[in-house]
C-alpha cells in the first residue's frame, strides 16, 4: 500500500511540475505575443507613413486643383524653358495651338502663369511660370 501511495504521490508531483512548466510556457508565450503585438503596431505605423510618402510622390489629379495632365505639362515646360510663346508651347507639348491657348486661359485665371517683365509688341505674347505656378508644381510633387 505504501508503494501505491508513494506512486500516487510521485504522479501528483510530476503533474504539479508539468503544470508549473506549462504555466511558465504560457507566461513566456503571452509575453512574446505582447511583444509581437507592439511590433505589429509599430510596423503598421511605418506602413502608413510609407503610404503617405508614396502618395506624395504620385501626384493625384484631383489634388492638382482640377488641372489635367496637359495643363500640368504646360507648367512643367515653363519651369524649364521660359519665357515661351503659345506656338512654342504647343509644339513642345505636341498639342494644337487652340489646346495650348485653352490651357493658357485656365492657367492665367488661376494665376499660375504670367507675362515676363518685358513687353513684346509684335507677334505672340510670351509666358512664364509665376511664383504661384512654381509653388503649385513643388507642392504637388510635379518637380
C-alpha positions as CSV (number, residue, x, y, z in Angstrom):
1,X,0.0,0.0,0.0
2,X,2.8,2.3,0.8
3,X,4.2,1.8,-2.7
4,X,0.9,2.6,-4.3
5,X,0.5,5.7,-2.1
6,X,4.1,6.6,-2.9
7,X,3.5,6.1,-6.6
8,X,0.3,8.3,-6.4
9,X,2.3,11.0,-4.7
10,X,5.0,10.8,-7.4
11,X,2.4,11.1,-10.1
12,X,0.9,14.1,-8.4
13,X,4.4,15.7,-8.0
14,X,5.1,15.0,-11.7
15,X,1.8,16.6,-12.7
16,X,2.5,19.6,-10.5
17,X,5.8,20.0,-12.2
18,X,4.2,19.7,-15.6
19,X,1.6,22.3,-14.7
20,X,4.3,24.6,-13.5
21,X,6.3,24.1,-16.7
22,X,3.2,24.7,-18.8
23,X,2.4,27.8,-16.7
24,X,5.9,29.1,-17.4
25,X,5.5,28.4,-21.1
26,X,2.1,30.2,-21.2
27,X,3.6,33.2,-19.5
28,X,6.5,33.2,-21.9
29,X,4.2,32.9,-24.9
30,X,1.9,35.6,-23.6
31,X,5.0,37.9,-23.2
32,X,6.1,37.1,-26.8
33,X,2.6,37.7,-28.0
34,X,2.5,41.1,-26.3
35,X,5.9,41.9,-27.9
36,X,4.7,40.8,-31.3
37,X,1.6,43.0,-31.0
38,X,3.7,46.0,-30.1
39,X,6.0,45.3,-33.1
40,X,3.0,44.8,-35.3
41,X,1.5,48.1,-34.3
42,X,4.9,49.8,-35.0
43,X,5.1,48.1,-38.4
44,X,1.5,49.3,-39.2
45,X,2.6,52.9,-38.3
46,X,5.6,52.5,-40.6
47,X,3.4,51.2,-43.4
48,X,1.0,54.2,-43.0
49,X,4.0,56.6,-43.1
50,X,5.4,55.0,-46.2
51,X,2.0,55.0,-47.9
52,X,1.7,58.8,-47.2
53,X,5.2,59.3,-48.6
54,X,4.3,57.3,-51.7
55,X,1.1,59.2,-52.1
56,X,3.2,62.4,-52.1
57,X,5.4,61.0,-54.8
58,X,2.4,60.2,-57.1
59,X,0.5,63.4,-57.8
60,X,-3.2,62.9,-57.6
61,X,-5.1,64.6,-60.4
62,X,-7.9,65.6,-58.0
63,X,-5.3,67.2,-55.8
64,X,-4.0,69.2,-58.8
65,X,-6.7,71.9,-58.5
66,X,-8.6,70.5,-61.4
67,X,-5.8,70.7,-63.9
68,X,-5.4,67.9,-66.4
69,X,-2.1,66.3,-67.4
70,X,-1.6,68.6,-70.4
71,X,-2.0,71.7,-68.2
72,X,0.5,70.4,-65.7
73,X,2.9,69.6,-68.5
74,X,2.4,73.2,-69.7
75,X,3.5,74.4,-66.3
76,X,6.4,71.9,-66.2
77,X,7.6,73.1,-69.6
78,X,7.6,76.7,-68.4
79,X,9.5,75.6,-65.3
80,X,12.4,74.5,-67.5
81,X,12.1,76.8,-70.6
82,X,10.9,80.3,-70.1
83,X,9.6,82.6,-71.4
84,X,7.8,80.8,-74.3
85,X,5.2,81.8,-76.9
86,X,2.0,79.8,-77.4
87,X,3.2,78.2,-80.7
88,X,6.4,77.1,-79.0
89,X,4.4,75.6,-76.1
90,X,2.0,73.8,-78.5
91,X,4.9,72.4,-80.5
92,X,6.8,71.2,-77.4
93,X,3.7,69.6,-75.9
94,X,2.6,68.2,-79.3
95,X,-0.8,69.7,-78.9
96,X,-2.8,72.1,-81.1
97,X,-2.4,75.9,-80.7
98,X,-6.1,76.0,-79.7
99,X,-5.5,73.5,-77.0
100,X,-2.4,75.4,-75.8
101,X,-4.5,78.6,-75.7
102,X,-7.2,76.8,-73.8
103,X,-4.7,75.7,-71.1
104,X,-3.1,79.2,-71.1
105,X,-6.5,80.7,-70.3
106,X,-7.1,78.4,-67.4
107,X,-3.6,78.8,-66.1
108,X,-3.8,82.6,-66.3
109,X,-7.1,82.6,-64.5
110,X,-5.5,80.5,-61.7
111,X,-2.5,82.9,-61.8
112,X,-0.1,80.0,-62.3
113,X,1.5,81.7,-65.4
114,X,2.3,85.3,-66.2
115,X,3.8,87.6,-68.8
116,X,7.5,88.2,-68.3
117,X,8.6,91.6,-67.1
118,X,9.3,92.9,-70.6
119,X,6.7,93.9,-73.3
120,X,6.6,92.2,-76.7
121,X,4.8,94.5,-79.2
122,X,4.9,92.3,-82.3
123,X,3.8,88.7,-82.5
124,X,2.6,86.3,-79.9
125,X,2.7,87.1,-76.2
126,X,5.3,85.3,-74.1
127,X,4.5,83.4,-70.8
128,X,6.5,82.3,-67.9
129,X,5.7,80.4,-64.7
130,X,4.5,82.7,-61.9
131,X,5.6,82.2,-58.3
132,X,2.3,80.6,-57.6
133,X,2.9,78.2,-60.5
134,X,6.2,77.2,-59.1
135,X,4.7,76.7,-55.7
136,X,1.9,74.6,-57.3
137,X,4.4,72.3,-59.0
138,X,6.5,71.8,-56.0
139,X,3.7,71.2,-53.5
140,X,2.0,68.7,-55.8
141,X,5.3,66.8,-56.5
142,X,5.5,67.6,-60.2
143,X,9.0,69.0,-59.9
